[in-house]
Amino acid sequence: MSRSISSLMGSLPRVSQFIRPASFTARPIVSQWQCRNSSHSPMGSASLNTRKKITLGSIRTLYKRGEPITMLTAHDFPSGHVADAAGMEIVLVGDSLAMVAMGMENTNEVLMEEMLLHCRSVARAAKTALIIGDMPMGSYEISPEQALESAIRFTKEGRVHGIKLEGGAEMAPTIKKITTAGIPVLGHIGLTPQRQNALGGFRVQGKTCAGAMRVLEDALAIQEAGCFATVVEAVPAEVAALITKRLSIPTIGIGAGNGCSGQVLVQVDMTGNFPPGRFLPKFVKKYGDVWGESLKAIHAYRDETKSRAYPASEHTYPIPQAELVEFERILNAKDV
């Protein structure tokens, strides 16, 4: 025998359970879902700029027009968010994060899984820029097949648009293997930090005629292998400018002068997000003082907490007076 309508209705949740509070329905639809009282609120939506999505075609257009290409590193959602909002054409999830975000001694310590984690974080934020993931030491040197497998992981798991790897002519077969599979590759020649031990440290490259020729030969080799552009690090400005003129792909300089097709810096370095006394390479220009501003803000928070100036009434949640009186009455009754 079928159940009666009244019994069916009685088994359903009351309509009032689905009615939103007036304070909720009065808000715009978007803010209804953003409203929360948790301290773990999201950073916000990705960049609100209205520029078009940057692609390899966009980079080629900038290069053909002779307009400098801007690239900046990012290592997490906030740094990716601000780089994208500021209009960077390329955001590089550089292995420099090993030192500036993870406290390691050098880039050689960072693992593949760690790089993929940081790539995903940046990819959630940078919705307009071209995102490039830096392949860590040990993820591509063994064979072109190993490199391709790693590059595929970067695009699938890391959600980047292309990868960067270090090395010149000796890496040409590896670069060709990856680009043939349809994954864009950004080269890196000159000073290659992952090979600092073989180079005798972080030394300027191309300071002699023979050294400059080696950098040029590396540039031509990786261009032929399919790189869409290449980073040129710690090379005399005159040498980098001459090499740039010989190539048909953009050069992105870091410590290589303004004759390159574009520039890249580590975001932590250029924003000044580090304590006083930290060593900086000669080519870094400090554009801000994030450390100083953060320190000042945290000092103020500490002082206001100690003096009970924070939190003030505007930072607390209200309770109806009648409810508070009843709560106090119950507590007083329990004390008696």
C-alpha positions as CSV (number, residue, x, y, z in Angstrom):
1,M,0.0,0.0,0.0
2,S,1.4,3.4,-1.0
3,R,2.2,5.9,1.7
4,S,-0.1,8.9,2.2
5,I,0.9,12.3,0.9
6,S,1.0,13.6,4.5
7,S,3.4,10.9,5.6
8,L,5.6,11.6,2.6
9,M,5.6,15.3,3.4
10,G,6.4,14.5,7.0
11,S,9.5,12.6,6.1
12,L,10.9,15.5,4.0
13,P,13.1,18.3,5.6
14,R,11.1,21.3,6.5
15,V,11.0,24.1,4.0
16,S,12.5,26.5,6.5
17,Q,15.7,24.4,6.5
18,F,16.3,25.6,2.9
19,I,15.5,29.3,3.5
20,R,18.6,31.5,3.5
21,P,19.0,34.0,6.2
22,A,17.9,37.5,5.2
23,S,21.4,38.8,5.6
24,F,22.5,36.1,3.0
25,T,19.8,36.8,0.4
26,A,20.4,40.5,0.6
27,R,23.9,40.1,-0.7
28,P,24.9,40.0,-4.4
29,I,25.1,36.4,-5.7
30,V,28.9,36.5,-6.0
31,S,29.5,37.8,-2.5
32,Q,27.1,35.2,-1.0
33,W,29.5,32.5,-1.8
34,Q,32.6,34.6,-0.9
35,C,31.2,35.5,2.6
36,R,32.8,33.4,5.2
37,N,34.0,33.8,8.8
38,S,37.0,31.5,8.6
39,S,40.5,32.9,8.9
40,H,41.5,30.8,5.9
41,S,39.7,32.8,3.3
42,P,41.0,32.5,-0.3
43,M,43.3,35.0,-1.9
44,G,40.6,36.0,-4.4
45,S,40.0,35.3,-8.0
46,A,42.9,35.2,-10.5
47,S,44.1,38.4,-12.1
48,L,41.3,40.8,-13.0
49,N,43.2,42.4,-15.9
50,T,41.5,42.2,-19.3
51,R,44.4,41.5,-21.5
52,K,44.3,38.6,-23.9
53,K,45.8,35.3,-23.0
54,I,49.6,35.2,-23.8
55,T,50.6,32.4,-26.1
56,L,53.7,31.5,-28.1
57,G,52.2,33.6,-30.9
58,S,52.0,36.6,-28.6
59,I,55.7,36.2,-27.7
60,R,56.7,35.9,-31.4
61,T,54.7,39.1,-32.1
62,L,56.4,41.0,-29.4
63,Y,59.8,39.8,-30.7
64,K,59.0,40.8,-34.3
65,R,57.9,44.2,-33.2
66,G,61.1,44.7,-31.1
67,E,59.1,45.1,-27.9
68,P,60.9,43.8,-24.8
69,I,59.4,40.7,-23.3
70,T,58.8,40.7,-19.6
71,M,59.4,37.6,-17.5
72,L,59.3,37.1,-13.7
73,T,59.5,34.1,-11.4
74,A,56.8,33.0,-9.1
75,H,56.6,30.1,-6.7
76,D,53.1,30.1,-5.2
77,F,49.6,31.4,-5.6
78,P,50.2,34.9,-4.2
79,S,53.4,35.5,-6.2
80,G,51.8,34.1,-9.4
81,H,48.7,36.2,-8.8
82,V,50.7,39.5,-8.5
83,A,53.0,38.8,-11.4
84,D,50.0,38.1,-13.7
85,A,48.1,41.1,-12.4
86,A,51.2,43.3,-13.1
87,G,51.1,42.3,-16.7
88,M,54.1,39.9,-17.0
89,E,54.0,38.1,-20.4
90,I,55.9,35.1,-19.0
91,V,55.7,33.7,-15.5
92,L,58.5,31.3,-14.7
93,V,58.2,28.8,-11.9
94,G,61.9,28.8,-11.5
95,D,64.0,26.3,-9.6
96,S,65.3,29.3,-7.7
97,L,62.3,28.6,-5.4
98,A,64.6,26.0,-3.8
99,M,66.4,28.8,-2.1
100,V,63.9,31.7,-1.9
101,A,60.9,29.6,-0.9
102,M,62.2,26.4,0.6
103,G,65.4,27.6,2.3
104,M,67.8,25.2,0.4
105,E,71.4,26.0,-0.3
106,N,71.2,25.8,-4.0
107,T,68.8,24.8,-6.8
108,N,70.2,21.2,-7.1
109,E,68.4,20.1,-4.0
110,V,64.8,20.6,-5.2
111,L,62.8,17.5,-6.3
112,M,60.5,16.9,-9.2
113,E,57.5,16.5,-7.0
114,E,58.2,19.8,-5.2
115,M,58.5,21.7,-8.5
116,L,55.2,20.2,-9.7
117,L,53.5,21.3,-6.5
118,H,54.7,24.9,-6.9
119,C,53.8,24.9,-10.6
120,R,50.2,23.9,-9.8
121,S,50.0,26.7,-7.2
122,V,51.2,29.3,-9.7
123,A,48.9,27.9,-12.5
124,R,45.9,28.5,-10.3
125,A,46.7,32.2,-10.1
126,A,48.3,33.2,-13.4
127,K,45.5,32.9,-15.9
128,T,46.8,35.3,-18.6
129,A,50.6,34.9,-18.6
130,L,52.5,32.1,-20.4
131,I,53.6,29.8,-17.6
132,I,56.9,28.0,-17.9
133,G,58.1,25.3,-15.4
134,D,61.7,24.9,-14.6
135,M,62.9,21.2,-14.9
136,P,65.0,20.4,-11.8
137,M,68.4,18.8,-11.9
138,G,68.1,15.0,-12.4
139,S,64.8,15.2,-14.3
140,Y,66.2,15.4,-17.9
141,E,69.9,14.8,-18.1
142,I,69.9,11.0,-18.3
143,S,68.3,10.7,-21.8
144,P,65.9,12.5,-24.1
145,E,63.3,9.9,-23.2
146,Q,63.6,10.7,-19.5
147,A,63.4,14.4,-20.3
148,L,60.2,14.0,-22.4
149,E,58.6,12.0,-19.6
150,S,59.4,14.7,-17.1
151,A,58.2,17.4,-19.5
152,I,54.9,15.6,-19.9
153,R,54.5,15.5,-16.2
154,F,55.1,19.2,-16.0
155,T,52.3,19.9,-18.5
156,K,49.8,17.4,-17.2
157,E,50.5,17.6,-13.4
158,G,52.1,21.0,-13.2
159,R,49.6,22.6,-15.6
160,V,52.3,24.7,-17.2
161,H,52.4,25.7,-20.9
162,G,56.0,24.9,-21.5
163,I,59.3,23.9,-19.7
164,K,62.7,25.3,-19.2
165,L,65.9,23.3,-19.1
166,E,69.6,24.3,-18.8
167,G,72.3,23.5,-21.3
168,G,73.6,24.2,-24.8
169,A,74.6,22.1,-27.8
170,E,74.8,18.9,-25.7
171,M,71.1,19.3,-24.8
172,A,70.0,19.8,-28.4
173,P,68.8,16.2,-28.9
174,T,66.8,16.4,-25.7
175,I,65.2,19.7,-26.7
176,K,64.3,18.3,-30.1
177,K,62.7,15.2,-28.5
178,I,60.5,17.4,-26.3
179,T,59.5,20.0,-28.9
180,T,58.7,17.3,-31.4
181,A,56.2,16.0,-28.9
182,G,54.5,19.4,-28.9
183,I,55.8,20.8,-25.7
184,P,57.4,24.3,-25.9
185,V,60.9,24.6,-24.5
186,L,62.6,27.7,-23.1
187,G,66.4,27.3,-23.2
188,H,69.0,28.5,-20.7
189,I,72.6,29.2,-21.7
190,G,75.5,31.1,-20.3
191,L,75.7,30.6,-16.6
192,T,73.7,27.5,-15.8
193,P,73.2,27.3,-12.0
194,Q,72.5,23.6,-12.0
195,R,76.0,23.1,-13.3
196,Q,77.7,25.5,-10.9
197,N,80.0,22.8,-9.6
198,A,81.4,22.0,-13.1
199,L,81.7,25.8,-13.8
200,G,83.6,26.5,-10.7
201,G,80.8,28.4,-9.1
202,F,78.5,31.2,-10.2
203,R,80.9,32.7,-12.8
204,V,80.2,35.0,-15.7
205,Q,80.4,33.2,-19.0
206,G,81.6,34.5,-22.4
207,K,84.3,36.9,-21.0
208,T,86.8,35.7,-23.6
209,C,86.5,35.4,-27.4
210,A,86.5,31.6,-27.1
211,G,83.9,31.7,-24.3
212,A,81.7,34.0,-26.3
213,M,81.9,31.7,-29.3
214,R,80.8,28.8,-27.1
215,V,77.8,30.7,-25.8
216,L,76.9,31.6,-29.5
217,E,77.3,28.0,-30.6
218,D,75.0,26.9,-27.7
219,A,72.4,29.5,-28.7
220,L,72.4,28.4,-32.3
221,A,72.2,24.7,-31.4
222,I,69.2,25.0,-29.1
223,Q,67.5,27.4,-31.6
224,E,67.9,24.7,-34.3
225,A,66.6,22.1,-31.8
226,G,63.3,24.0,-31.5
227,C,63.5,26.3,-28.4
228,F,61.0,29.2,-28.7
229,A,63.3,31.4,-26.7
230,T,66.3,31.2,-24.4
231,V,67.4,32.7,-21.2
232,V,71.0,34.1,-21.3
233,E,72.5,34.4,-17.9
234,A,75.6,36.2,-16.6
235,V,77.1,37.1,-20.0
236,P,78.7,40.4,-20.9
237,A,76.1,42.8,-22.3
238,E,78.0,43.3,-25.5
239,V,78.3,39.6,-26.1
240,A,74.6,39.0,-25.3
241,A,73.6,41.8,-27.7
242,L,75.6,40.4,-30.6
243,I,74.3,36.9,-30.0
244,T,70.7,38.2,-29.9
245,K,71.2,39.8,-33.3
246,R,72.4,36.4,-34.7
247,L,69.3,34.5,-33.5
248,S,65.8,34.3,-34.9
249,I,64.3,33.5,-31.4
250,P,64.1,35.9,-28.4
251,T,66.7,36.1,-25.7
252,I,65.7,36.7,-22.2
253,G,68.5,38.3,-20.2
254,I,69.4,38.0,-16.6
255,G,72.7,39.7,-16.0
256,A,73.2,40.0,-19.7
257,G,72.4,43.7,-20.4
258,N,69.5,45.4,-22.1
259,G,70.4,44.3,-25.6
260,C,68.5,41.1,-25.1
261,S,64.9,40.6,-26.3
262,G,63.5,40.7,-22.8
263,Q,64.4,40.4,-19.1
264,V,63.8,38.1,-16.2
265,L,64.4,38.5,-12.5
266,V,63.6,36.4,-9.4
267,Q,60.5,38.1,-7.8
268,V,61.8,37.8,-4.2
269,D,65.0,39.6,-5.2
270,M,63.5,42.5,-7.1
271,T,60.7,43.1,-4.6
272,G,63.1,43.2,-1.7
273,N,61.4,40.4,0.2
274,F,64.5,39.4,2.1
275,P,66.3,40.5,5.3
276,P,69.1,43.1,5.3
277,G,72.6,41.8,4.6
278,R,71.5,39.1,2.1
279,F,73.9,38.8,-0.9
280,L,72.4,39.9,-4.2
281,P,74.0,39.4,-7.7
282,K,75.2,42.5,-9.4
283,F,72.4,42.4,-12.0
284,V,69.5,42.6,-9.4
285,K,67.7,45.9,-9.0
286,K,65.7,46.1,-5.9
287,Y,62.4,47.7,-6.9
288,G,60.6,47.5,-3.5
289,D,61.0,46.7,0.2
290,V,58.5,43.9,0.9
291,W,60.5,42.7,3.8
292,G,60.6,46.1,5.5
293,E,56.9,46.7,4.9
294,S,56.0,43.2,6.3
295,L,58.2,43.7,9.3
296,K,56.6,47.1,10.0
297,A,53.1,45.6,9.8
298,I,54.0,42.6,12.0
299,H,55.6,44.9,14.6
300,A,52.4,47.0,14.7
301,Y,50.3,43.8,15.1
302,R,52.5,42.6,17.9
303,D,52.4,45.9,19.7
304,E,48.6,46.3,19.4
305,T,48.1,42.8,20.6
306,K,50.3,43.4,23.6
307,S,48.4,46.6,24.4
308,R,45.0,45.1,23.7
309,A,44.3,47.7,21.1
310,Y,43.7,44.8,18.7
311,P,41.2,43.4,18.1
312,A,38.9,46.5,18.4
313,S,35.1,46.3,18.3
314,E,35.0,46.5,14.5
315,H,37.0,43.3,14.4
316,T,34.6,41.2,16.5
317,Y,31.2,39.6,15.8
318,P,28.1,40.9,17.5
319,I,25.5,39.1,19.7
320,P,22.0,40.4,20.4
321,Q,21.9,42.0,23.8
322,A,19.0,39.8,24.9
323,E,20.9,36.7,24.1
324,L,24.0,38.0,26.0
325,V,21.9,38.9,29.1
326,E,20.3,35.4,29.1
327,F,23.8,33.8,28.7
328,E,25.1,35.8,31.7
329,R,22.0,34.9,33.7
330,I,22.6,31.2,33.2
331,L,26.3,31.5,34.1
332,N,25.5,33.4,37.2
333,A,22.9,30.8,38.2
334,K,25.5,28.1,37.7
335,D,27.9,30.0,39.9
336,V,25.3,30.2,42.7
